Amino acid sequence: MTFEDFFEIPPYSLDKEKKEELLTERLVGLTKFHRKHCPEYGRILDSIRFHEEECRSYKNLPFLPVRMFKELELKSVPQENVVKTMTSSGTTGQAVSQIFLDRATASNQQKAMVKIVSEFTGSSRMPMLIIDSPSVIKNRAMFSARGAGILGFSIFGAKKVYILDDEMHLNVAAVTEFLQKYKKEKIFLFGFTFMIWQHFYKELLRLKKEGISFDLSNGILIHGGGWKKLAGEAVSPEEFHGRLKETCGLDNIHDYYGMVEQTGCIYMQCEYGHLHASVFSDVITRRPIDFSECEIGEKGILQVVSAIPESYPGHSLLTEDEGIILGEDDCPCGRKGKYFKVIGRMKNAELRGCSDTYAAKFR
């Protein structure tokens, strides 16, 4: 099975049995490919005596810990075919993951993301406010997770405007001009969770007390990148949503879960507050004591699988996050597949989300 076959399927249309069959065929095929083309990955499989021809479900495939991408340069294509190297978020002194992309994998990441996000925003491009500074987009060949997130979501925007300067001050004039120009249109906003709270919401709140307010009720906000620092301020997702609605009318708000090690396969939050796995990916929870699969409703370590990675062996990864699978094929929003929530980082795991690592530097 090729990755092109996935684009013929609506992202949230397959039930459990059909999705498992599809992902198993694709992911077993990727395992064979990466064993052959990535020497380090091949040695890992040999060391655990894994034989993919005996694998009957993608749930039984070996997983790599995401931290391994900080320690090894894992790629399944020749170096001359690498067109982009993506790096994870990290505070000063932390090692960062390096993810090597060839042209095909980079293209498939973008195509998958468009299919997923369009289910929530619609297919039309919208005038876009980026709640960040333009300086974060620097070296186009070496992307940080934060820069990659902005560039990735910029696909859905037209007439893009950055509204923070390099000192993270809100450009009030730019926001005012933008909203006057597009006041009758649906607009798209994107940013990282902590930055939205610290530099956008708090400034809007201050301005409102001075009699200056903005109406963003026609906006769609997508945000992500971690909640750890906001939890320290006792801000829950519900309060985050409620405060933005109260301050500027924003009500169409979607969080997402994703990581640079599996760019493209993001997990979008539906209107009921649930994160959803699309046809391109799946999530499994594992018990830390023996890595057996958890039951629905049981807390465990999140494992993520993706049908996309061909230039590096990132198709089955064990994260450093804990979560709970809430159900499968029966979310009230009507989307098929697993839906879940992320509880947070495992104890003693490194800080690595875009929002969280920025917040650590900000502090």
N, C-alpha and C positions, 0 to 999 in steps of 0.2 A: 504494500500500500504506500502510495506517495502522499506527501502533505497536501497536494492540490485537491485530493479527494475530500478533505475536511471542509473545504470552502463551499462545497455543494450542500452542506448540512446546516440548517439554522442552529445557532450556538447553544440554545437551551431546549432542544427538541427531542433528544434521545433519552429513553428510559434506561434504567440500571443495566439490564441485560444487553441491550444493543450497544450501549456506550462501552461496557466492559469488553465486549467482543472487538469493537473498533480499536480501542486503546491498546488492548493486548497485542493485536497484530502489529500495530505501528511501533509500540515501545519495545517489543521483542526484536523487531527488525532494527531499531536504532541501537539496541544493546549489541547485536551482532556487528553492526557497522562500526561502532566506536571501539569494540574489542579489537577489530582488525586495524583501525587507523590511528588509535591513540595508544601508544605503547604502555604508558603508565596505567591507563584504565584496564588494558588487557592483563597486566600483571596483577592488578587488584582482583579481577575476576578469577584468575588462575589461583591466587593465594587462598581463596575461599572455595575453590573447586566448584564454581558455578557453571552450569551447562544450560544455556538459554533454550536449546531445543527441547528440554524437559519442562520448560516453564509454561503453565497453562493459564496464568493470569498475571497481568501487570503488577498486581499486589504482591507477587512473590519475587519480583525483580530486585536485585541488590540496589541499595541507595547509597549515594555519597553524602557525607556531611558537608553542608555548604562551606564550612571553614576550610575544607580541603583546597578550594579555589584560591585561598590566601597563601597556601603553602606550595602548591604545584602549578606550573603552567600547563594546563590540560587543553589540548587542541587536537582535533581529528582531521585537520586540513593542513597542507603545507603553509609555512609562514608567508610565502608570497601571495597566498590567496586571502590572507587576513586583511579586511578593509576597515575594520573598526575594532578597537579594544575598549571595552566598558569596564569601569571600576565601581566597586561598591562604596557606600557611604562609610566614613570612619572618622573618629576623632583623632587629633594629633597623636602620633605614636602608634596608632593601630595599623596593622597590616590590612590591606584592602584586597578584595577579590579581583581577579583579572579574568574577563570573559572575552574570548576571541571569536569574532564574527566574520564569516565570509559573506559574499554578496547575497547568496540564496537565503541564508539564515536570517540576515538582517531584514531582507524583504519580507520573509514569512512572518517575522515578528510584527512588522508594521501591519501586514494584511490581517493577521489574527486580531490585533488590537482594534483595528477599525471595525471588524465584524462584531466584536464583543461590546465595545462602547456604543456603537450605533444602536444597539438594542435599547439603550437607556436615553440617548440624546436625540435620536433620529438621524437620518442620513445627510441632512443639509449642514453645510458649514455655517458657523455663526460668528458675528463679531466677538472678539475674545479679549478678556482682561487676564493677564498673567500676574499673579500676586507674588512677584519676585523681581530681582534685578536682572537686566540684560547681561550683566558681566558674568553671570554664572555659565553662559554659553561661550566657551572659549575655544579649546582645541577640538575641532570636529572629528579628529581621528581618535581622541582619547576622552571618552565621555565619562563623567561622574554619574552616579545614580540620579542625583538631583537634576543635572543637565539633561540626562536622557529622558527623565520623566517629563520635563517641560517640552522638549522637542517631540517626544512621542505624542503627547496630548495636543500639541499645536496643529496636528493634522486636522483636528475638528474645528479649528478656528480660522476665521478670516479677519483681516484688518487688525492684527494682533498689537496690543499695547501692554508694555511692562509698566507696572504702577508703583514699584519701589525703586529707590535709588541705591547706590552702593552702600550707603549708611543705613539702609532699610527704613527710610522715611517715606511715608505715603505721598505720592504726587497728586495732591488734591485737584490741581488744575487739569491734569490729564484725565482723571476720573470724571470730573465735571464735563469736560469737553466730549468725552466718549459717550456718556449717558445722554447728553443733549442730542448728539448726532444719531444715536441708535435707540431713542426712547420708545419707538414703536416696534422694535424688533426683539426677538428672543436673543439673549446674549449668553456667552459661555465664559465661565470663570474657572481657572485652575490654579492650585497652589498646594503647598505642603502644610499639614495640619497645624503644627506649632507656629509656623510663620504667619499663617492666616490669623490665628488667635492673637499673637503678640503684636504684629505690625499692621494688621488690617482691621480686625474687629475692635481692638482696644482704641485705635485711632478714630474709627467711626463712632465709637461710643463717646470719646472725648469731644469730637466735633458736634455730635448731636446735642450734647449739653450746652454747647455754645450757639445752638440754633441752626447748625448746618447739617443737613441730612441728605442721604441718597436713597433713591428707590431702586432696589435691585430685585423687585418681585417678578420680573420677567427673566431672571437669570437661572442658569443651571450651573451649580458648583460641583466640581469633582475635586476631591482632595485625598491625600494619603501620606504615608511616610512614618507612621508611628504615633503612639499615644502616651508613651512613658512619661515624658516631661509634663504633658497636660494633666496626667493623673496626679503628678506631684502638686499641681495647682488645684486639685480636686475638681477638674472639669471632665464630666462624663460626655460620651457622644450625644446623649439626649440634650444636655445643657448647651453644648457647642452648637447644635442645630437650633435650639430654642432661642439662644441669645442672638444669633445671626438674623433669625426671622424677626425678632423684636426690634433689632437695631436698624436693619436695612430692607426687610421684607423678603430676604432670601429663604425659600422654603423647599426648593427642588435641589436637594443636597445628597450627594453620593460619596461615601468613603470607598476606598478600594484597598485590596491587599495584593502586594506583589514584591518582587525582588529582582535585582539586576541579574542574578544567576538564571532567571527564567523570564527575561523581558518578553513582553507580548502576551503572555498567559496571565493576565491580571484577573483578580476575583472581585467583581463589582458588587456593591451593596444595593439591594433592591429597596423598594419603598417600605418594606416591613423591617428593615434594619439587618437583613441577613446577607452575608457574603456568599456568592454563588460560583460554583465551578462550571465552566463552559465545556463544550465538546472537545476543545483543544487541550484540556487539562483535567486533573482530579486532585483531590486532597484526601489523605488517609491520616488517622490519628494512631499513634503507637504508644504502648505502655513503656515507660523508661526502664522498667526492671528487666524486660526481656525482648522489647521491640515487637511484641505481638500486637495484632490489630485491636483497637478499642471498639467497644460497642457504641452505637449512637447514644449521645448524651453523656459519654464518659470522657473526662479530660485526658489529653495525651499530647505527645510531641507531634507537631505537624510535619507530615511528609507530603511533598508536592511532586506531581509528575506532569510532564509537558510533552506534547507531540512535536514541538518545534525544533529543538536543538540538533543541528546536523554538523556544525563546525566544532562543537565541543561536547563532552559527555555530561550534559546537564539535564538529562531527561527524567532522572529519578533522584531527588535530593531530600535529605533530612534537614529540616530547618532547626533553628534554635528558639522557635516559638512554641507556645502551648495554645491549644484550642480545643473546641468541642464541636463535633458534627451534630447539628440539630435535627437533621432529617435528610431524606432523599426522595426526589420526585413529587413532593407534596407541599412545597412552600405555598402559602396563600397567594403569592404573586403570580403563580401559574407556571413559573419556569421549571423545567425538568433538571435533574442532576442534584448533587449534594449541595446543601447550604449549611453554613457554619459560622462560628464566631471565633475571633482570636482573643485569647486572654492576655497575652503579653509575652515578654521575653522570659526564657527559663532563668532560674536563679544562677548568677555568676556568668551568664552569657554576655558577650560584648555588646555594647551599644552600637547599633548599626543602621537603624531606620533614618531616612532623609531628615525627617523632622527632629528625631531624637538626637542625632549627631550634630545637627545645626544648633539645637537648643543647648547642648553641652558647650559648644563654642561660644554661643551667645552669652551664656551665664558666666 
